Amino acid sequence: MTLDLSGRIALVTGASRGIGYFVAKELAAAGAHVVAVARTVGGLEELDDEIRKEGRGSATLVPLDLADFAGIDRLGASINERWGKLDILVANAGVLGVISPVGHVEAKVFEKVMAVNVTATWRLIRSVDPLLRKSDAGRAVVISSGAAHSARAYWGPYAASKAAVEALARSWADETKNMPLRVNIVNPGVA
């Protein structure tokens, strides 16, 4: 069975490399229009070249640092103005921070991890939830990590951020359980 996402709008964060890049590429290959978000313009342009080469689907490139919370709000407003809905969200972007004893982590590093991994995810949910509800089959995929459950030494900020992201996604899933919108948490595992 071939997946047909023709006419669907998909938003993928962290789309310039890694998981986000390949997910965005596959969604476009299935016919979706991908709103590709990342900090790295060059990576977004490479993604766009690959999507165009495949000849199916299309992309809108959005250079955005997810620590720009007002930018996330503008993104949701722009999607609403242009398409009036969103069918797929892949909340993939995140930062690791440092691998260090918890007591040695600098405040600015901890705050950056929480800002990008937790606060930006919440802002993204808040911004696109109304758009996903307008879809006849809205789907949200929130990328997590095994670190959310392992609480391994030296991984404190990242583990805490991913545990918080999972709690947000589980709450959101429960809030939308009687709607066509489905929220999923995916732990892609170690490469």
BALOBA-1460 file (C-alpha; in Angstrom, 3 decimals):
// residues 191
<rec num="1" residu="m" x="0.000" y="0.000" z="0.000"/>
<rec num="2" residu="t" x="1.389" y="3.407" z="-1.011"/>
<rec num="3" residu="l" x="0.751" y="6.309" z="1.314"/>
<rec num="4" residu="d" x="-0.991" y="9.188" z="-0.469"/>
<rec num="5" residu="l" x="-0.726" y="12.532" z="1.322"/>
<rec num="6" residu="s" x="-1.726" y="14.662" z="-1.678"/>
<rec num="7" residu="g" x="-3.374" y="17.862" z="-0.504"/>
<rec num="8" residu="r" x="-2.069" y="17.440" z="3.048"/>
<rec num="9" residu="i" x="-0.028" y="20.092" z="4.865"/>
<rec num="10" residu="a" x="2.759" y="18.822" z="7.141"/>
<rec num="11" residu="l" x="4.917" y="20.870" z="9.504"/>
<rec num="12" residu="v" x="8.291" y="19.350" z="10.432"/>
<rec num="13" residu="t" x="10.683" y="21.015" z="12.881"/>
<rec num="14" residu="g" x="14.374" y="20.249" z="12.806"/>
<rec num="15" residu="a" x="13.994" y="19.540" z="9.096"/>
<rec num="16" residu="s" x="17.495" y="20.484" z="7.975"/>
<rec num="17" residu="r" x="19.170" y="17.238" z="9.055"/>
<rec num="18" residu="g" x="18.757" y="13.866" z="10.726"/>
<rec num="19" residu="i" x="15.324" y="12.506" z="11.542"/>
<rec num="20" residu="g" x="13.511" y="15.711" z="10.589"/>
<rec num="21" residu="y" x="15.197" y="15.855" z="7.185"/>
<rec num="22" residu="f" x="14.268" y="12.292" z="6.271"/>
<rec num="23" residu="v" x="10.728" y="12.534" z="7.656"/>
<rec num="24" residu="a" x="10.144" y="15.746" z="5.677"/>
<rec num="25" residu="k" x="11.530" y="14.112" z="2.543"/>
<rec num="26" residu="e" x="9.266" y="11.050" z="2.934"/>
<rec num="27" residu="l" x="6.165" y="13.141" z="3.636"/>
<rec num="28" residu="a" x="6.838" y="15.127" z="0.459"/>
<rec num="29" residu="a" x="7.471" y="11.907" z="-1.487"/>
<rec num="30" residu="a" x="3.976" y="10.811" z="-0.394"/>
<rec num="31" residu="g" x="2.569" y="14.028" z="-1.879"/>
<rec num="32" residu="a" x="2.345" y="16.342" z="1.136"/>
<rec num="33" residu="h" x="3.286" y="19.991" z="1.112"/>
<rec num="34" residu="v" x="5.933" y="20.220" z="3.848"/>
<rec num="35" residu="v" x="6.493" y="23.318" z="5.934"/>
<rec num="36" residu="a" x="10.130" y="22.641" z="6.813"/>
<rec num="37" residu="v" x="11.450" y="24.481" z="9.866"/>
<rec num="38" residu="a" x="15.088" y="24.654" z="10.978"/>
<rec num="39" residu="r" x="17.805" y="27.109" z="11.928"/>
<rec num="40" residu="t" x="20.116" y="26.006" z="9.114"/>
<rec num="41" residu="v" x="19.179" y="27.632" z="5.807"/>
<rec num="42" residu="g" x="21.665" y="25.538" z="3.822"/>
<rec num="43" residu="g" x="20.164" y="22.312" z="5.167"/>
<rec num="44" residu="l" x="16.664" y="23.501" z="4.315"/>
<rec num="45" residu="e" x="17.776" y="24.351" z="0.788"/>
<rec num="46" residu="e" x="19.308" y="20.872" z="0.379"/>
<rec num="47" residu="l" x="16.016" y="19.365" z="1.546"/>
<rec num="48" residu="d" x="14.096" y="21.470" z="-0.964"/>
<rec num="49" residu="d" x="16.455" y="20.367" z="-3.758"/>
<rec num="50" residu="e" x="15.851" y="16.705" z="-2.830"/>
<rec num="51" residu="i" x="12.082" y="17.175" z="-2.699"/>
<rec num="52" residu="r" x="12.087" y="18.888" z="-6.105"/>
<rec num="53" residu="k" x="14.284" y="16.120" z="-7.538"/>
<rec num="54" residu="e" x="11.752" y="13.497" z="-6.403"/>
<rec num="55" residu="g" x="9.067" y="15.344" z="-8.349"/>
<rec num="56" residu="r" x="6.246" y="14.796" z="-5.877"/>
<rec num="57" residu="g" x="5.188" y="17.002" z="-3.007"/>
<rec num="58" residu="s" x="6.586" y="20.433" z="-2.300"/>
<rec num="59" residu="a" x="8.033" y="22.490" z="0.508"/>
<rec num="60" residu="t" x="7.910" y="25.878" z="2.133"/>
<rec num="61" residu="l" x="11.198" y="26.624" z="3.895"/>
<rec num="62" residu="v" x="11.044" y="28.420" z="7.238"/>
<rec num="63" residu="p" x="14.393" y="29.403" z="8.743"/>
<rec num="64" residu="l" x="13.499" y="29.698" z="12.441"/>
<rec num="65" residu="d" x="15.268" y="29.131" z="15.726"/>
<rec num="66" residu="l" x="12.632" y="27.606" z="17.992"/>
<rec num="67" residu="a" x="14.007" y="29.680" z="20.860"/>
<rec num="68" residu="d" x="12.244" y="32.549" z="19.029"/>
<rec num="69" residu="f" x="8.888" y="31.970" z="20.697"/>
<rec num="70" residu="a" x="7.175" y="34.872" z="18.937"/>
<rec num="71" residu="g" x="8.391" y="33.330" z="15.665"/>
<rec num="72" residu="i" x="6.551" y="30.110" z="16.537"/>
<rec num="73" residu="d" x="3.372" y="32.117" z="17.087"/>
<rec num="74" residu="r" x="3.867" y="33.853" z="13.720"/>
<rec num="75" residu="l" x="4.415" y="30.459" z="12.080"/>
<rec num="76" residu="g" x="1.028" y="29.195" z="13.250"/>
<rec num="77" residu="a" x="-0.632" y="32.407" z="12.083"/>
<rec num="78" residu="s" x="1.071" y="32.134" z="8.673"/>
<rec num="79" residu="i" x="-0.050" y="28.526" z="8.207"/>
<rec num="80" residu="n" x="-3.581" y="29.563" z="9.087"/>
<rec num="81" residu="e" x="-3.520" y="32.464" z="6.619"/>
<rec num="82" residu="r" x="-2.078" y="30.402" z="3.762"/>
<rec num="83" residu="w" x="-3.763" y="27.009" z="4.178"/>
<rec num="84" residu="g" x="-6.384" y="27.402" z="6.913"/>
<rec num="85" residu="k" x="-5.434" y="24.077" z="8.496"/>
<rec num="86" residu="l" x="-2.599" y="21.703" z="9.287"/>
<rec num="87" residu="d" x="-2.798" y="17.948" z="8.782"/>
<rec num="88" residu="i" x="0.496" y="16.721" z="10.230"/>
<rec num="89" residu="l" x="2.877" y="18.013" z="12.875"/>
<rec num="90" residu="v" x="6.245" y="16.376" z="13.466"/>
<rec num="91" residu="a" x="7.760" y="18.092" z="16.515"/>
<rec num="92" residu="n" x="11.295" y="16.863" z="16.059"/>
<rec num="93" residu="a" x="13.682" y="19.747" z="16.808"/>
<rec num="94" residu="g" x="15.658" y="19.566" z="20.013"/>
<rec num="95" residu="v" x="19.018" y="20.217" z="21.586"/>
<rec num="96" residu="l" x="21.166" y="17.966" z="23.762"/>
<rec num="97" residu="g" x="22.973" y="20.577" z="25.808"/>
<rec num="98" residu="v" x="25.969" y="19.062" z="27.580"/>
<rec num="99" residu="i" x="26.682" y="15.681" z="29.066"/>
<rec num="100" residu="s" x="27.791" y="16.685" z="32.546"/>
<rec num="101" residu="p" x="27.019" y="16.213" z="36.228"/>
<rec num="102" residu="v" x="23.781" y="18.072" z="36.976"/>
<rec num="103" residu="g" x="25.526" y="20.360" z="39.455"/>
<rec num="104" residu="h" x="28.078" y="21.401" z="36.838"/>
<rec num="105" residu="v" x="25.640" y="22.416" z="34.114"/>
<rec num="106" residu="e" x="25.720" y="26.149" z="33.482"/>
<rec num="107" residu="a" x="22.398" y="27.934" z="33.907"/>
<rec num="108" residu="k" x="22.452" y="29.231" z="30.308"/>
<rec num="109" residu="v" x="22.896" y="25.673" z="28.976"/>
<rec num="110" residu="f" x="20.068" y="24.304" z="31.141"/>
<rec num="111" residu="e" x="17.783" y="27.160" z="30.136"/>
<rec num="112" residu="k" x="18.536" y="26.665" z="26.427"/>
<rec num="113" residu="v" x="17.704" y="22.938" z="26.635"/>
<rec num="114" residu="m" x="14.430" y="23.692" z="28.404"/>
<rec num="115" residu="a" x="13.606" y="26.564" z="26.039"/>
<rec num="116" residu="v" x="14.110" y="24.584" z="22.832"/>
<rec num="117" residu="n" x="12.947" y="21.157" z="23.983"/>
<rec num="118" residu="v" x="10.067" y="22.043" z="26.327"/>
<rec num="119" residu="t" x="8.883" y="25.621" z="25.968"/>
<rec num="120" residu="a" x="9.170" y="25.627" z="22.181"/>
<rec num="121" residu="t" x="7.222" y="22.352" z="22.000"/>
<rec num="122" residu="w" x="4.486" y="23.849" z="24.168"/>
<rec num="123" residu="r" x="4.434" y="27.023" z="22.046"/>
<rec num="124" residu="l" x="4.258" y="24.885" z="18.915"/>
<rec num="125" residu="i" x="1.351" y="22.855" z="20.301"/>
<rec num="126" residu="r" x="-0.426" y="26.032" z="21.348"/>
<rec num="127" residu="s" x="0.142" y="27.587" z="17.923"/>
<rec num="128" residu="v" x="-0.945" y="24.660" z="15.727"/>
<rec num="129" residu="d" x="-3.524" y="22.802" z="17.839"/>
<rec num="130" residu="p" x="-6.410" y="24.844" z="16.373"/>
<rec num="131" residu="l" x="-5.082" y="24.156" z="12.856"/>
<rec num="132" residu="l" x="-4.761" y="20.409" z="13.437"/>
<rec num="133" residu="r" x="-8.330" y="20.379" z="14.759"/>
<rec num="134" residu="k" x="-9.470" y="21.816" z="11.395"/>
<rec num="135" residu="s" x="-8.075" y="18.758" z="9.585"/>
<rec num="136" residu="d" x="-10.340" y="15.781" z="8.998"/>
<rec num="137" residu="a" x="-7.506" y="13.540" z="10.233"/>
<rec num="138" residu="g" x="-4.952" y="15.648" z="12.110"/>
<rec num="139" residu="r" x="-1.847" y="13.824" z="13.256"/>
<rec num="140" residu="a" x="0.848" y="15.012" z="15.647"/>
<rec num="141" residu="v" x="4.086" y="13.141" z="16.222"/>
<rec num="142" residu="v" x="6.226" y="14.364" z="19.103"/>
<rec num="143" residu="i" x="9.755" y="12.984" z="19.055"/>
<rec num="144" residu="s" x="11.091" y="11.848" z="22.418"/>
<rec num="145" residu="s" x="14.033" y="9.827" z="23.667"/>
<rec num="146" residu="g" x="14.784" y="6.884" z="25.922"/>
<rec num="147" residu="a" x="16.557" y="9.453" z="28.107"/>
<rec num="148" residu="a" x="13.100" y="10.532" z="29.301"/>
<rec num="149" residu="h" x="12.869" y="7.292" z="31.275"/>
<rec num="150" residu="s" x="16.432" y="6.175" z="31.958"/>
<rec num="151" residu="a" x="17.633" y="9.082" z="34.144"/>
<rec num="152" residu="r" x="21.241" y="8.139" z="33.360"/>
<rec num="153" residu="a" x="24.090" y="9.942" z="35.031"/>
<rec num="154" residu="y" x="25.203" y="13.146" z="33.284"/>
<rec num="155" residu="w" x="22.107" y="13.379" z="31.082"/>
<rec num="156" residu="g" x="19.988" y="15.375" z="33.579"/>
<rec num="157" residu="p" x="18.834" y="18.436" z="31.610"/>
<rec num="158" residu="y" x="18.146" y="16.528" z="28.395"/>
<rec num="159" residu="a" x="16.379" y="13.690" z="30.239"/>
<rec num="160" residu="a" x="14.266" y="16.151" z="32.228"/>
<rec num="161" residu="s" x="13.349" y="18.041" z="29.052"/>
<rec num="162" residu="k" x="12.259" y="14.910" z="27.209"/>
<rec num="163" residu="a" x="10.252" y="13.686" z="30.232"/>
<rec num="164" residu="a" x="8.494" y="17.060" z="30.269"/>
<rec num="165" residu="v" x="7.830" y="16.883" z="26.520"/>
<rec num="166" residu="e" x="6.302" y="13.432" z="26.936"/>
<rec num="167" residu="a" x="4.068" y="14.680" z="29.764"/>
<rec num="168" residu="l" x="2.870" y="17.562" z="27.575"/>
<rec num="169" residu="a" x="2.172" y="15.216" z="24.657"/>
<rec num="170" residu="r" x="0.341" y="12.675" z="26.838"/>
<rec num="171" residu="s" x="-1.863" y="15.428" z="28.272"/>
<rec num="172" residu="w" x="-2.543" y="16.786" z="24.778"/>
<rec num="173" residu="a" x="-3.389" y="13.272" z="23.554"/>
<rec num="174" residu="d" x="-5.869" y="12.831" z="26.404"/>
<rec num="175" residu="e" x="-7.443" y="16.229" z="25.686"/>
<rec num="176" residu="t" x="-8.014" y="15.291" z="22.043"/>
<rec num="177" residu="k" x="-8.914" y="11.611" z="22.424"/>
<rec num="178" residu="n" x="-12.505" y="12.111" z="21.228"/>
<rec num="179" residu="m" x="-11.494" y="14.024" z="18.103"/>
<rec num="180" residu="p" x="-10.093" y="13.070" z="14.709"/>
<rec num="181" residu="l" x="-6.762" y="14.530" z="15.941"/>
<rec num="182" residu="r" x="-4.286" y="11.864" z="17.104"/>
<rec num="183" residu="v" x="-1.182" y="12.686" z="19.135"/>
<rec num="184" residu="n" x="1.681" y="10.199" z="19.256"/>
<rec num="185" residu="i" x="5.027" y="10.131" z="21.048"/>
<rec num="186" residu="v" x="7.818" y="8.421" z="19.138"/>
<rec num="187" residu="n" x="11.165" y="7.363" z="20.552"/>
<rec num="188" residu="p" x="13.256" y="6.615" z="17.459"/>
<rec num="189" residu="g" x="15.984" y="4.928" z="19.494"/>
<rec num="190" residu="v" x="19.717" y="5.121" z="19.052"/>
<rec num="191" residu="a" x="21.157" y="5.145" z="15.535"/>
